[in-house]
Amino acid sequence: MTAQTESTILETVDSGIPIRYRTLSYKFDEKIESSKKSSTWFGRPKTVKDENGNPITAAEAIRKINVHLLRTEDVFTKFSSSPIQGLETAAVERRAKLGKNKISPPPTRYLTKAIMYIFGGFNFLMWVAFILAVVSYEPLGGDDPAPFNLGVAFLVLLVIIISSIFYAFVDWNASRIMQSIRNLVSEEATVIRNGVPVTIPSTDVVVGDLVSLSLGNRVPADIRLTSCSSDVKFDRSLLTGEVDPVTGAINSTDKNPLETKNLAFSSTFVVQGTAQGVVFAIGDDTVMGRIINLAGTQKLKTTTIQKELNIFTLIISFLAVFFFALAMVLYETWIKNSYPGFETTSGAIANALGCLTAFVPQGLPVCVALSLTIIARRMAARKVLVKNLATIETLGCMTVLCSDKTGTLTMGKMSVQHYGFPDATFDSDTKTPPAGLNDIHSIAHLCNGASFTSNSADKTVAERTIKGDSTDTAILKFAEAVGAGDSLREKNEKLFEIAFNSKNKWMLTIVKARADGEAVMMVKGAPDVLLPKCNWVLNSDGTVSPFDKNSRARITQVQEEWSQLGERVIVLCRRPLTGVSIPYNAAQGALDAIVQSEIQDLTCVGLLGIRDAPRADVPAAIKTIRTAGVRVFMVTGDFAATAQAIGRQVGLITAQKTDSVSDLADMVKAMTLQPPAGPAAHLAAAKKCDVKPDLDMQPHRAICVTGGDVLTFEEKDWDVLFGLYSEIVFARTTPEQKLKIVEEAQKRGDNVVAVTGDGVNDAPALKAADIGVAMGAGSDVAKDAAAMVLMNNDFASICVAIENGRLVFDNLKKVILYLMPAGTYTEFIAVILNVFFGMQIPLNSYLQVFFSIFNDVAMSIALMFEKAEADLMLRKPRNARTDRLTDWRFFLQIYGFIGLMFWISALSCFFIFMKQNGIGASSLVFAFDSWGYSKDSLQYVLAHSSPSPDGLPYDTTNSTVVANLDGQSALAALVASGNSVYYVCLIFLQYGGVLATRNRRVSIFQSNPLWGPRQNLIILCGMAFSLACGFLNVYTTGIQNLFGTGVIPVEFWFLPIAFGMAALAMDELRKLVVRTYPNSFVAKCAW
């Protein structure tokens, strides 16, 4: 962190200018604002106080940190702690009463959320409809305003209230679910209490605790370092935004607390080395806590589906407003003048409101709000933690999975299988060990980053708990089985240590025998790194000989043999430092350089073959993932032969021949010829988005590439690699090379890249990937960088995640496909017939709104609980760039097929009902203001009119025939019943619609909602609720009087069933054609 960065933070806090920084965990921007601009409604920050309880700003609190300026011994005195004993139990209990080590969450801006609930999405149009309905009642309603208009206004208001409450509930429920699954990641800290290392929840850390930090740990609180390894480094990017790790130190390097290297801040990570230190601040008193509590708010990123739905909402809103405005313009310029008796201004507004209500699929926002929450709950049940709901939809687009080997494809439980020398190799359980094993035993114990925990000392070696990485753990167990290491550690003093890191690929320790004082350098690590530095070799009998060509050839042969068995090979080396002067008091950077320069003239003591067995569930999972059209690559730091062996065991490599980089180079050379030749010729002029292999091609091509090869690759090499090969193993890679692989894959083939890993070295790639997947047993750094955590370390859970990601998108498509034909299209046809064709409206505004918000929503919610179709994991991944939520096939299904049948069916029911009552279609269409006076309608009026005083059923005093009030009321009641017929027909049409929409290809006879793998009884509940709504509207007297509904003949409860079944049958026929003739025109038009 630079001085400029620190100054910016402090000045920004004071001035009120917003600070922005990006977290790794939940992918949201934390917006920090001055408390002067905050209010209670928008979330007031907590008061920051100094040691004396006086209120101060966060910037002042940070400036007052001075613990880094104290001497190490003074730090222990200040916090009443001990460098050996740590805190005693009484002190811990006393300090624990001061509060938990937990940062208070940023305050929620309830007013902003409430405004979004009430006015967001389609609710804005509903508010417009409400205002217009009120205006049509008063003042435009005249002396006798129609109660219908006021009733519609209150119904629309009810819709707004219900939807707002529902959105708030779903939001609250989603937050609760996300918080609960985040809590599954238990953060722990290792502290020294009463002289014993204990592991406790991070929230139980107290001020004064002596904390031990190691590779991959999250720093649990603000800590003053009191001891550390020379190579210790911290990732402060979460706090400062800077990606370069910061070296740790014991002494102060700067007066500025944010610049000094002897402080470790809460929520940062140890990315290299080890350290110990005293906690000086916890919870809200940490630097991170003080910044967050300045009223930070969470600004969630807009997901891909949300963006598409926002566009969809804008289009629908524009069309709704356009047709409403068009209807009103036509009324004012044409209908009002040409047909003055057709309708009043108030009535015109009420009918034109249908343009707003019919176009709005009110069930869609509800289903969107529910969908991701439902899927998140399902995934949480499988112990899959999704930190951000946006990740779920991205999973459905995954095309490439870059998987780490150790701990991901394998169990992460390593064990030493073999040890060997140039002249002989042995199984780890050999009963008659050679003399050379003693030397291996010494290095395995003394040059080891793992250690047994004190609470398991009474158990067997196999049962004892070990703290450390998997490789060191395996070596320590092997060494302890050979002989206890306590005496070795007592006889030798550790002078210096460089912990293993993925860049060096070795660990180094310098020890000195307490008896004779001779220092010895011990190194263990990768053979390809250390063997070139060896001049001597230890034989199995304990003798040392020159490391000649024969010995090197034999060592290489052993390494190859063990690697073919899937074993990781570790070489153990040593060098006496007789006559070598190491200035152990030198500055850490200089000391590291000096020691590393002495890694030469080593003696190769022996080799260890460590096996990490593949997880039992991995082969089946990889097969499923590949069947789903996702390529699985292995990206590991292990030896190439070991990686290939494991790759074949888990089914990642199926090709008989694995190409090498030389084969790749030949293809690149042929591709660059004029004209291009070879297997990669088609890639010569291909766009980046088209650089991908044909996964249907058999056999698949496989290749193994090393990290060194990656450094030499140019654009054409990457094009051929990712454009031709479906099975790729990357071996001997560093974190930087893993990151490069991910970035190059993302550039090509419209790839959505997921990366799995569990170690610190995986963190950069996990962050850069579209989807980072960490194992629950992995390091804190990996889990924090990932977007998804597999809490049960089950690789097969990735299959579940992919399936659920696809299911979200699939179910949302089905919801839209279900809502649009009836709830939007067929309703809008009713408005069109009224406004543009002069018909009495077949479905009034009340029934339109009621159907959309109650009938439609009930069954659309049921669709969100649909399980995956049988072929969901057989389809190719969705292209996030080109495959939209809706496309021309989709709209053809809505407007040219299902919707067409729906509105024709509903209108037919309306016409049949009117014809039964003596009014034909010719008297309905283009009636305008002649309604009630045309031949059919007039006869109906006359038939239902009471006789006039002269005995006639109508008044003949004027030239215009005027029916009396009873006849007009009867005609209005007939239209009201016709509205109910249209409404009831929609209910049963939607029965057929929801059953047709459940399956894209499969027949309902193979996948029904009543039984079987895709049983969904919620659909039956939705149907029952929708039918109950129908009875409520048709037979409730109050609704009839206020909203213009009416009783319908019993046959119109059954005729729509036939129409609904006919629509379902037609869709079944379409699916049969698609299945039988997959290359037909009908199949190409299928959604």
N, C-alpha and C positions, 0 to 999 in steps of 0.2 A: 504494500500500500504506500503510495507516494505521499509526500507532504501536501501536495496540491489536492490529492483526494481527501485527506483528512481535513484540510482547511475548508474544502467545499462542503463537507458534511457539517462541520461546526457552524460555518457561516449560514448554511441553508436552514439549519435548525433555528437559528436566531432570527433570520429575516422573514421566515414564513414562505420562502420559495419551495415548491414541492420537491421532495426527494423521491427518486424512483430507483428501485433495485429489484432484481429478479431472483426469486427463490428457485432452488433445484427441486424441492419436494413436490410442490403442488402446481407449479407452472402458472403462477399468477403474479401480477405486478403489485407490489406493496407501495401504495401512494402515501407518502408521509407529508402531512400538512401541519402548519403552525397551529398550536392550540388556540391562538387568538381568533382563528377563523372557524373554530368548531362550536357547535351548540349541543345541547342535550339531545335534541331530536336526531342529530347527525352523528352522535357518539363523541362524548367529551373524553379526552385523554386523562389517564391517571396522573395525579400530582407526583412530581419527582422531588424527593427530599434529600438533604445531605445527612451526614452522620449525626448532626445535632437536631435533626427534625425540621430544619428550616427549608421552605420550598425554594427550589432552584430549577433552572431550565436543564434539559437533558444535556445540552452542550457544556454547561458549567459542571455538571456531574461528571462528564467524561474528562474534562480538563483537570478536575480535582483528583483523578486517579494518580497515586504516587507510589503504589506498592512495588512497581518495577524499579524504583530508585533505591529500595532498601537492600541491604546485604542479605544473603540467603539465611544466615542464622537469625537476623532480625525479623525476617518474615515468620519464622516459626514462633518466635517470641510474641510478635504482634497478635497472632491468631491462636496462641496457646496450644500449639500442635508440636509434634515431634517428628524428626526425620526418620525415626525407626518405628516408633509406636503409633504414629498418627494421632488420632483423637481417641480418648477413652470413652467408654459407654456413657458415663454420666454427662460428659460434655456434649455428646451427640444428642442425647435426649433433651438436654436443656436448649440447645440451638434449634432442634427440630420444631420447637414450639413457635419459632419466629416465622414459619411459613414453608411451603413446598418450593422446590426448585423447578418452577414452572412459569413460563412467560404467559401472561394474560393475553387471550386472543384479542385482535383488533375489534373495536366496537362496531356493531352493526348499524348501518344507517337505515333505520326503520322507515322514515318518511320517504326516502328515495325508493325503497322497495315497495312501499304501499302505493306510491304513484305509478310504478311500473305494473303492479298487479291490476290496478283499476283502469289505467289508460293504455297499457301495452297491448301489442298484437292487434287482434280483430276487435278488441274492446273499444278502440277509438271509433270504429264504424258504428258500433252499437250505441255509443254516446250520441253520434250524429243522428242515428235513427230515433233515439229517445227524444232528443230535442225537437226533431221534426214532428214526431207523434204528438208531443205536447202542444206545439204550435198549431197543428191541424185541429186540435180540440179547442184551444183558446189562444189567440183571438180569431183564427180563421174559421172556427166552427160556427160563427154567427150566433143568432139568438137561441138556437136549439142545437148545441153541439152534440155530435154523436158520442155516446159513452164508449163505443167501440174503440175510438182513437185513444181515449184516455186509458182504456184497458190495455191496449197494445203498448202504450208508453210504460205502464207499470210492469208489464211482462218483460219488456226489453230491459228495464231497470233491474228486475229480478234476475234476468240472465247475467247482467253485469255483476251484480252482487254475488251470485252463486259462483260464477267463473273466477272472480277475484279471490273469493274465499278458497276455492279449490286450488288456484295457483299458489296461494300462500301456504296452504296445507302441504301441497306436493313439494314446494321449495323447502319447507321446514323438515318434512320427512326425508327428502334427499340429503339435506345437510346432516340430519341425525344419522342416517345410514353411513354417509361418507365419514363422519367423525368416528362412528363405532368401528368401522373397518380400519381406519387409520390407527385406532388404539390397539389393533392387533399387533402392530409393530412395537414391541416393547423395547425401549431404550434402556440400556444398562450401563453401569460404571463400575470400575474396579477401584476400591479405596482400601487404604491401610487403616485398620481400626484395632486397637489393642495389640498392635504388632503383627496382625494376621491379615493377609489380603482377602477381601471378601467382595463378591459381586452383588450389587444392589441396584434397584431401579434408579434411574437418573434423577427422578423427582425427589428421592430421599437424600441426595447429597446436601451437606450443610457447609456453611462457611467454616474454614479451618480444616476440612477434610484433606487428607493427603491422597491424591488421585494418581493412579498409574495409567498411562496412555500408551497404546501400541498401534501398530499399523492397521488402518481401517477404522479406528475408533472415532466416534463423534465426541468432541470435547463437551462434557456435560454442563460446565459452568465456566465463569471467567477464572483463570488459573494463573498463578505466578509460578513459573517453572523453577524448580530447585535442582533438578538433575536431568540430563538428557543424553542420548547418543549423539555422536558427532554428525550423523546424517539426518537427524529428525527434521521433518518439514510439515508445514500445515497448509491446508487449502482454505484460504480466507475468502474465496469467491462469493460465498453466500452473504458475507458481510460487506465486502468492498466492491465486488464485481470483477476483481482482477483474477485472471486465471493462473498466473504463475505462483507456484507454491512458495511459502515464506519459510526460510530456515529458522529453527528454534535456537535459543541460547540460554545460558544460565544468568549471565550478567546483562545489565541494561545496555542497549546500543543506541538509545535515543531518549531524550527527555519527554518527547511526545508519547503518550501511552498507546496511541494507535500505530506508531511507527516502530516502537521497540520490539525486539525479537524474543524477549524473555517473558512475554505474556501470551497465553493461549485463550482465545475468546470462545464463549459459548456458541454452539452450533457450527463451529468450523470442524475440520477433519484432519486427522493424522494420516498423511499420505506416504510417509516414509519414517522409519526409525521408531524409537521409543522415548518416553519422557516421564517425569514425575513432577508433581507440583502441588501447591497449596491453593485451595479455593478461596478467593477473596470476594466474590460476588455471585449471587444466585438469582434465578428468576427474573423479575422485572428490574432488578438492580444491575443486571449485566448490561454490557454495551448494546447487545442486540435487543434486550428487553426495553431499554430506555428509548431506542429509536422506534421500535414498533408501537410503544405506548404513547407516541406523539399523535395518536389518532390515525394510525395507518388503516387503510381499507383494502379489501380484496377486490381486484378487478379481474373477473374471470375472462378468459379468452373466448371468442366466439367460435363455436365448433363448425365443422364443415356442413353438417346437417342444418344447424341453426342459420348459417349463411344462406343455404338454399331455401330454407323455409321463409327467411326474411324476404328474399327475392320473390318467392311465391306469394307471400302476404302482400307485398307491394303491388304485384300484378293484379291479384284478386281485388285489392282495395281500389286500384285505379279503374278496373272494369266496372266495379260496383258503382263507384261515384259517377263514372262516365254514363252508364245506362240510366242511373237515376236522373242525372242532369238532362240527358236526352229525352227521357219520358216527360220531365217537367217542361222542357222547351217545346216539345210537340203539343203538350196540353195547352200551353199559353198561346202558341202561334197557329195551331191547327184545330185541335179538338174543341177548345173552348169557343172558338168562333164558328166552326162548321157544325158542331153537335153540342149546342149549349145545354141541352138537357141531360147529357150523358152522365156527368158527375160534377160536383162542386170542387172548388180548389182544395178544400179540406179532404174530400174523398180522393182526389187525384194524388195528393201527397201520401195519404194512407196506402193507396194501392201501389204507388211508385216506391214506397218503402220496401216493397218486395225485392226491388233491385239490390238494395243493401243487404237485406236479411237472406235472400235466396243465394246470393253469391258467396256469402261467408260460411265456410264449413266450420261451424263453431266447435265441433268435436275434435278438429285437428290440433289446436294448441293444447287441449287437455291431454290428448294422447301423446304428444311430443313431451309434455311435462312428465307423464307417467313412464314412458318407454325406457329411458335410460336408467331411471330409478329401479324399475322392475328388474332389468338386466343386471344392474349393479348388485342388487340383493341376491340374485341367482349366483353370481360369480363369488360373492362373499361367502355363500354357503359352501362353495368349493374351495374356500380358503385362498381365493385370488383377490388380492387387494388392488383396487384401481383408485389411484389418487385423484384422478381428474376424469369426470364423466366423458370428456372429449376423447379420451383414449379408447373408449369402448367402440365408438363408430370407426375409429382409425384401424382397429384390429381387423375389421372386415375387408380392408383394402390391402392388407399385408401381402407382399409378393416375395420378399426375401427375409429369411431368418438367419442371422449370423449368431451362431451359438458358440459359447466358450465350451471347452471340454471338461476340465476339472471342476467337479462340484455341480455341473449342469447336465452334461451327457453321462457323466460318471457319478458315482455315489459320493465322492468327496471324502471317502474313508479309505485313506491309503494304508498300505502295509508293505513292508519290505519282503520281497519274495526271494531275492537272490543277492549274494554279495560275491565279489570276485577280484581276481588279480590277473596279471598277464598270463600266468602259467596255469591257473585253475579257477573254476567257478564253483559255488556251493549254494545249496538251498539254505534259506534262512534258519531252518530248524535242524540243520546238520548236527548229528550227535557227537561227532569228533571234529571240532572246529580246528582250523589251522592256527599256527602261531601268529600269523599276520592279522588275525581278527582282533587282537588286543589293541593294535594301532587304530583300526577302524572304530573300535569301541570308544577309545579316548576322544577322537575327533567328533564322533557322533554325539557324545555327551557335552563336550566343552564348546563346540561350535554349533550351537543350536538355539534358535529363538523361542522354542517352546519350553514349558515347565509344568510340572505336576502341581495341582492345587493342593493346599494343605489339608482340606477336609476329606481327601480320598486316600490318605496314606496307608490306611489299614486294609485296602483292597488289593486285588491282584493287579498285575500290570495291565492286563486287557481291560479291566473294569475301571481303572483309575481315570479321573478327569484331568484333561490336559488343556492348558490355555496356550494357543498358538495356531499357526496355519497348518494345513493338512499334511504338507510334506515334512515339516519339522516334527509334527506329532508322530508320524509313522517312524521316522528315524529315531526319535526319543524312545518310543515303545520297543523298537528293535534293540537299541543299546541297553535299555534297562533289563530286557529279557536276557541279554548276554551277561550283564553284571550291573549291580547298583552303581549309580553315578555320584552318590553323596560323597563318598571318599575321594573321588577324583576332584570334585569341586572344592573340597576342604584342602586338598594338597596343592591346588593351583589358584592363583590370583588372576582375575581378569583385568588386563591393563587397558584394553581398547577393543571396540567392536564396531563393525559396519553391518547393519542389518541387511537382509536380502531385499533387493528391489528388482522389478521387472526389467529395468534398463541394464544394470550390471550383470544380472543373472547369477550372482554368487553372494555368499555371506562370509564375512571375515571376522576372526577373533584372534587377539593376541593375549596369550596367557603366560604367566611366569610361575615356575615351580617354587613353592615357598621354601623348599629345602636348599636347592643349589642356586636359585635365582636366575636360571637360564630362561630367556623369553623364547616362545615358539609362536610362529604365525600359523594359524589353521584356517583353511579355506575350503568351502564345499559349494558346489554349484554345477552349472551346465558343462558337460565335457567339451563341447566345441569352443567354449570360452577359456577354460582352464588348462586343458591338455596342451595347447601350444606353449604354455608358460612352464611346462614341466620338463626337467632335464633328467630326473631320476624316477625310479619306479620301485615300489615295494613288492616283493614276491610273497607267495602264500606262506613260505617258511620263515618270514620275517627278515630276510636279507634284502639289501638294497642294491640295485644294479642300474647301469645307465639306461635311459629311456630311448632305446635304439629303434630302428625301423621295424624289427620283428615284434618288439613289445607294442609299438604303436599299432601295427597291423592287427595283432591279437586283441588289443583293447577295442579297436574299431569293430572287429568281428563280433566281440561280445556285445558291444553296444547295439549293433544291428540285430543280433539274435533276440536280445531282450526287447528291443523296440517292436519287433515283429509280433511279440507276445502281448503288446499293448502296455509295456512297462516303461515308466519314466526312469531314465538313467541319470544318477547323480555321481559325480566324482568327488572324492575326498583327498585333500592335499595338505601338505605341511611344509614348513621351512624353518629351521632353527635360525634365530636372529643373532647368532654369535657374531660380535664385532659390528653389528648394525646399531646405530644410535637413532632412536625415535624420540623426538621432543614432544612428550605427551602433554606438556603444558602450552603448546603452541595454539594459535587460533584454529578454530575447528576446520575451516576451509583449507588452511595450509596443512594441517595435520592429516586430513583426508588425502590430500594430494601426495604427501610424503609416503604414507602407508601404501597407497595404491601403486606408487612407483616401485615399491619393494616386492610386488607380486610377480616374482620371477625366480628362476632356479628352484622351482617347486619340486617336491617329491610326490608322485602319484601314489597315495597310500592304498586306494582301492575303489571299486565301483559298487554302487547299490542299485538294485533293480526294484523299483517301487511300483506296485500295481494298484490302480484305482478302477475297480470293476464298473462296467456300465450299469446304469440304473435299469431295473427290470422292465420298466414301463416305456423306456425310450424307443426301442425298435418299432413297436406298434404305433407310438405317437408320431414318429418321423414318417412312417408309411401313410398315416392319416393326413398329416400336414402336406406331404408331397401330392397326395391324391387331390387335395384341395387347391392345387396349382401354386403352392408356395415352395420356392427353392430353399433348401437348408444348407448353409455353409458352416464349416467349422473354422473358427478363428482362435488359435491357441498359441501359447508360448512354448509348447512342448516340441520335442524332436519330431521331424517329419515322418519317420517310419512309425513312431508310436501313434501319432495322430491318424495316419492312414489305417493302422491296425484297428484302432478304436472306431474309426469311421466305417470300416467294413463290418465290424461286430454289431453296430447299431443300425445298419442299413442306410447310412448317409452316402456311402459309396456302393454302387451296384454294378458299375461298369467293370468288365473284366480287365481292361487296361487303364492304368492311371497315367495320363500324360504328364510330361515334365515341361519346364519352362522352355527348353529347346524346341519341343514340339510346337509350343505357342509361338515362338519366334519364327519358325518356318511358316506358320499360317499367316502371320503378320506380313512377312516378306512376300508371300504369294498374293496377299490381298492388295499390296501396294503396286503390283505389276499393272501394266496397261495392255489388254484389259485385265481386271482383277481375276485371280484364279484361286483355286483351293476351296475348302469348306467354308471359309469366312468371306468369300467373294461378295456375297450379298450385303456385307456390312460396310463395304468401301464407301458407298454414298448414302448410307442409312442415316436418318435423323437420330438424335440422341434418344428420343422417346421410342424409337423402333429397335433399339439395340437390346434384344432379348432373344433367348433361344426358343425353339419350338418344343414345348414340353411334351408334346405328343410323339415326338421323334423317338424311335427306338433303334439301337440301344442309346442310353444316355452317355454323354461324354463326361469324363472325370479328369481332374487335374489337381496336382499338389503344388502349391506355391509357397515359398519361404518369405520371411520378412525382408531378407536381403534382396530378393527379387523385386519386391514391391517398390523398393527405393529406386530401382532402375526403370520402372515402367513408364511408358509415355502414353498419350491418349489412345493410339491405335492398339496398344497392348491391352489396355483396360477394355476397349471396345470388343476385342476378340474374346477376352476372358469372360466378360459378363454377357456377351452376345451369343456365345457358342456353347458354353459349358453350363450344365445344370447341377453338377456335383463338384464342389470346390472345397479343398482343404487348405487353409492358410496356416502354416506352421512357423515356429520361431519368430513370432511377431511381438513387437513392443507395443505399449499403449498408443504411441504416436502412429504406428503403422496400422493398428486396429482402427483408429479414427480415420485414417486415410482410406482404408477399405470401405468403411461405411459411407464416407462422403462420395467416393467414386461410384459406388452402387446407386446412391440416390440420384446421381446425375443422369442415369441411363434407364431406359425401358419403363419410364414412369413408375419406378420402383418405390414402394413404401417399405422401408427397411426396419425390421425389428432386431434388437440385439439382446442376447441373454448373457448374464455374467453374475459373478458373486464376489469378485475380488476388487481391490483398490485399482488394479491396473485396467479393469473393465470400465471404470467410471467415465472417462472421457468419451468412449464410444457409446455408452448408455445415454449420456446427455445429448449427444449429437444425433442419435437415431430418432426415427419417427416414433418408435415405441421402444422404450427401454424396459427390459424385464429382468428383475433381480430375484435371486433365491432368498427365501426367508432366513436361511442359515448363513447367508453371505455377510459381507462386511457392511458396516453402517454407511460407508461412502457409497457403495453400490446401491443399497436400498434407497438412499436419499436421492441419488441421481436418476433412478429408474422411475418410469411412469406407472409401472405395475410390479407387484411383488407376489411371488408364489410362496405363500406362507408355509405350505406343507412340502416345499421343495420338489413338487411333483411336476416333471416336465410335461406329462400328459395334460396338465391343466392349460397348457398353451392351446391345445386343440379346442378345449372348452371355450377359451377366450376368443379364438378366431370364429368359432361357431356363433357365439353370442354377439360378436361384433357384426357379423353378417345378418343375424336375426333381427337386430335393431333396425337396420336399413330395410330388410325384407318386410317386417311388420308395419313400418311407417308407410311403405309403398302400398301395402294392402289397405291400410286405413284410408289413405287418400282415394284409392280406387273404390273403396266401399262408400265413402262419403259423397263423392262428386256426382255419380249418376243420378241419385235420387235427391239427396239433401241439397244439391246445388243445381244441377242441370234440369231435372224434372220440375223443381220448384220454379226455376227461372222461366221455363216454358209457360207456366201458368201466368206469370207476370207479363210476358210477351203477348200472350193471347188477349189479355185485358187491355194493355196500353196501346198496342199496335194493331190489334184486330178487332177491337171494340166488343169483345166478349165480356160477359159477367165473369169475374175472376174465379177460376176453378178451385183455387186454394188461397184463402185470405191471409193477410199478414200475420194474424195471430197464429194460425196453424202452421205457417212457414217457420216462424220463430220457435214455436213449441216443438215441432218435429226435429228441427236442427239441434236444439239444445238438450232435449230429453230423449226422444226416440233414437236419434242417430248416435248420440254420445254413449248411450247404454251399450249398444252392440259394438261400437268402435273400440270402447275400452276392452271388451272381451277379446277383440283381435290382438290387443297388445300382450295377451297372455298365451298367444299361440306358441306352440313348440316348433322347433325347426323342421322343415320338410326333409324328406328322406334324401333328396339330392342336393341339399344346401352345401354340404362339404364336398360335393363332386363338381361344383361349378368353379369356373376360374375366378380369381379375385376381382373385385370391382376396381376399375380404373378411376381413381379419385379425380383425375383431370377431365376425363371424357364421359364417364358414366354418371349421368345426373339422376336425381331422385325421380324426376319425371322426364319423359321423352316422347317422341311422336307415336311410338307404339302404345305408350301408356294412354295418351289422349285419344288415340284411335279406339282403344278398348272402352274408354269412358263415353266419348261422344258419338262414336260410329257403331258401337255394338251394344254394350249393356245399357248405357244411358238412352240410346235410341229405342230399345225395347221398353224401357221403363216409362218414358213419357208417353209413348204411343199406348201402352197398356193403361196407364193412369187416366189419360184423356179418353180412351175408349170407355172405361168404366163411367166416367162423367157423362159422356154422350149417351151411353146406353140408359143410364138412370134418367136423364132428361127426356129421352125418347119414350121411355115407359110412361112418363107423365105428359106425353103429347107434344113435347117441344123438340123439334128436329134440329140437326146441326146447322141447317141453313138459316134458322131463326136465331141462332146463337152467334155465328161468325159475322162480323161487320154489322152487328146490331146497333152499336153506339147508343144514341138517344132514342132509337125506335124500340128499344127493349120495353116490353109491356104493351106495345101497340102493334107489333107485327102479328101476323096471322096466328101462329101457334101460341105465342106468349099471351096474346089478347084473349084467345079462347080459354086459356088456363085461368086468366084473371076473371073473366066473366063467369066461368064455372064455379069460382070460389067467392064471388061477390054476393052480398046480401041485396035483395030487391030494393029499387029506389021507390020513392013515394008514388010514382005513377005505375008501379007494378013491374017495371022493366029492370033488368039487372044493371042498367047503366043509365047515365044522364044524357039525354039527347037535346038539351036546350042549346048547346053550342055545336058548332060544326065539327069540333074535335071531340072524339070519343074519349071520355075521362072515366076510368074505372073507379069505383069507390074504394074506400080504405081497406076493407076486408080482403078484397081481391089482390091488391098490391102487397099486403102483408103475407098472403099465402104464397105469392110469387117469390118474395124475399126469403120465406122459409124454405121454399123449394131449392133456391140457390144455396142456402145454408146447408141443406142436406146434401146437395151436390158437392159442396166443399168437403163435407165429411166423407163422402164416397171417395173422392180423390185422395184424401188423407189416409183413409183406411187401406186403400189400394197401395199407397206408398209403404205402409207398414209391412204388408205381405210381400211386396216386391223386394224390400230390403232383407226379408228372410232368405229369399233366393239369392240376393246379392251377397250377403255375408257368407253363405255356404259356397257360392261360386268363387269368392275371393280367397278363401282359406288356402286353396291349392293352385299353384301356377300351372302345373302339368298333370298331376296325378288326379285320378277320378275320385269323387266323393265316396265311391264304394270301396276304395282301398284306403281312404283316409277320412274318416268321419269324426264328428265331435263327440260321439256317444261312447266309443270304446276304442281300444287300440293305442298305439304309441303316441298318437296326436290327439288324444282325448282332451276336450276343452268344454267342460260342462258350464263354464261361465257364459258361453254363447247362449245356452238354453235360458239362463237367468236373464240375459239381455233381451231375448225374445219375449219372455214372460213379462218383463217390465214394459217393453214397448207395447205389447198387446193391452196391458193394463192402462197405459196412457191413452190408447185408442178408446177403450170403454169410458174412461173418465171424460174425454172430450165430447163423445157422442151422446152420452146418456145423463150428464150432469146438467140440471136445469139452469143453474146459475151461469155456467159457461155458455150454454145455448143462448141465453138472453143477452149476455154481455158481449160475447165474442162471435156470434153469428154462426154457431154450429147447429146441427140438427140430427135427429134420429134417422137411421137409414134402414131400408128393407133388409131382412135377414139374408137374402141371397147375395147381397153385396159384402157380406162377411166371408163368403166362400168363393165367389167369382175371382177376387184378387189372388186367392191361393193358387188357382189354376194359372194365372198370369205369372206369379212368382215361380212356380214349378216349371213353367214353360221357359222362362229366362234361364233358370238353372240348367234345364235340359239342353238348351241351345249352347250354353257355355261348356257343358259336358261334351257335346258334339264337337265343338271347336278344339277342346283338349285332346279328344280322340284323334282328330285329324293331325294335330301337332305331334302327338306321340307316334302315329302310324307313318306319317310322311314328314319327317323332320326337315327336309329340304324344300318343302312346298311353300307357296306364297303365304298361306295362312300361318305356317310356322315362323316365317320371317317377320310376320306382323305381330307375333305373340309377345306380350309384355314380359 
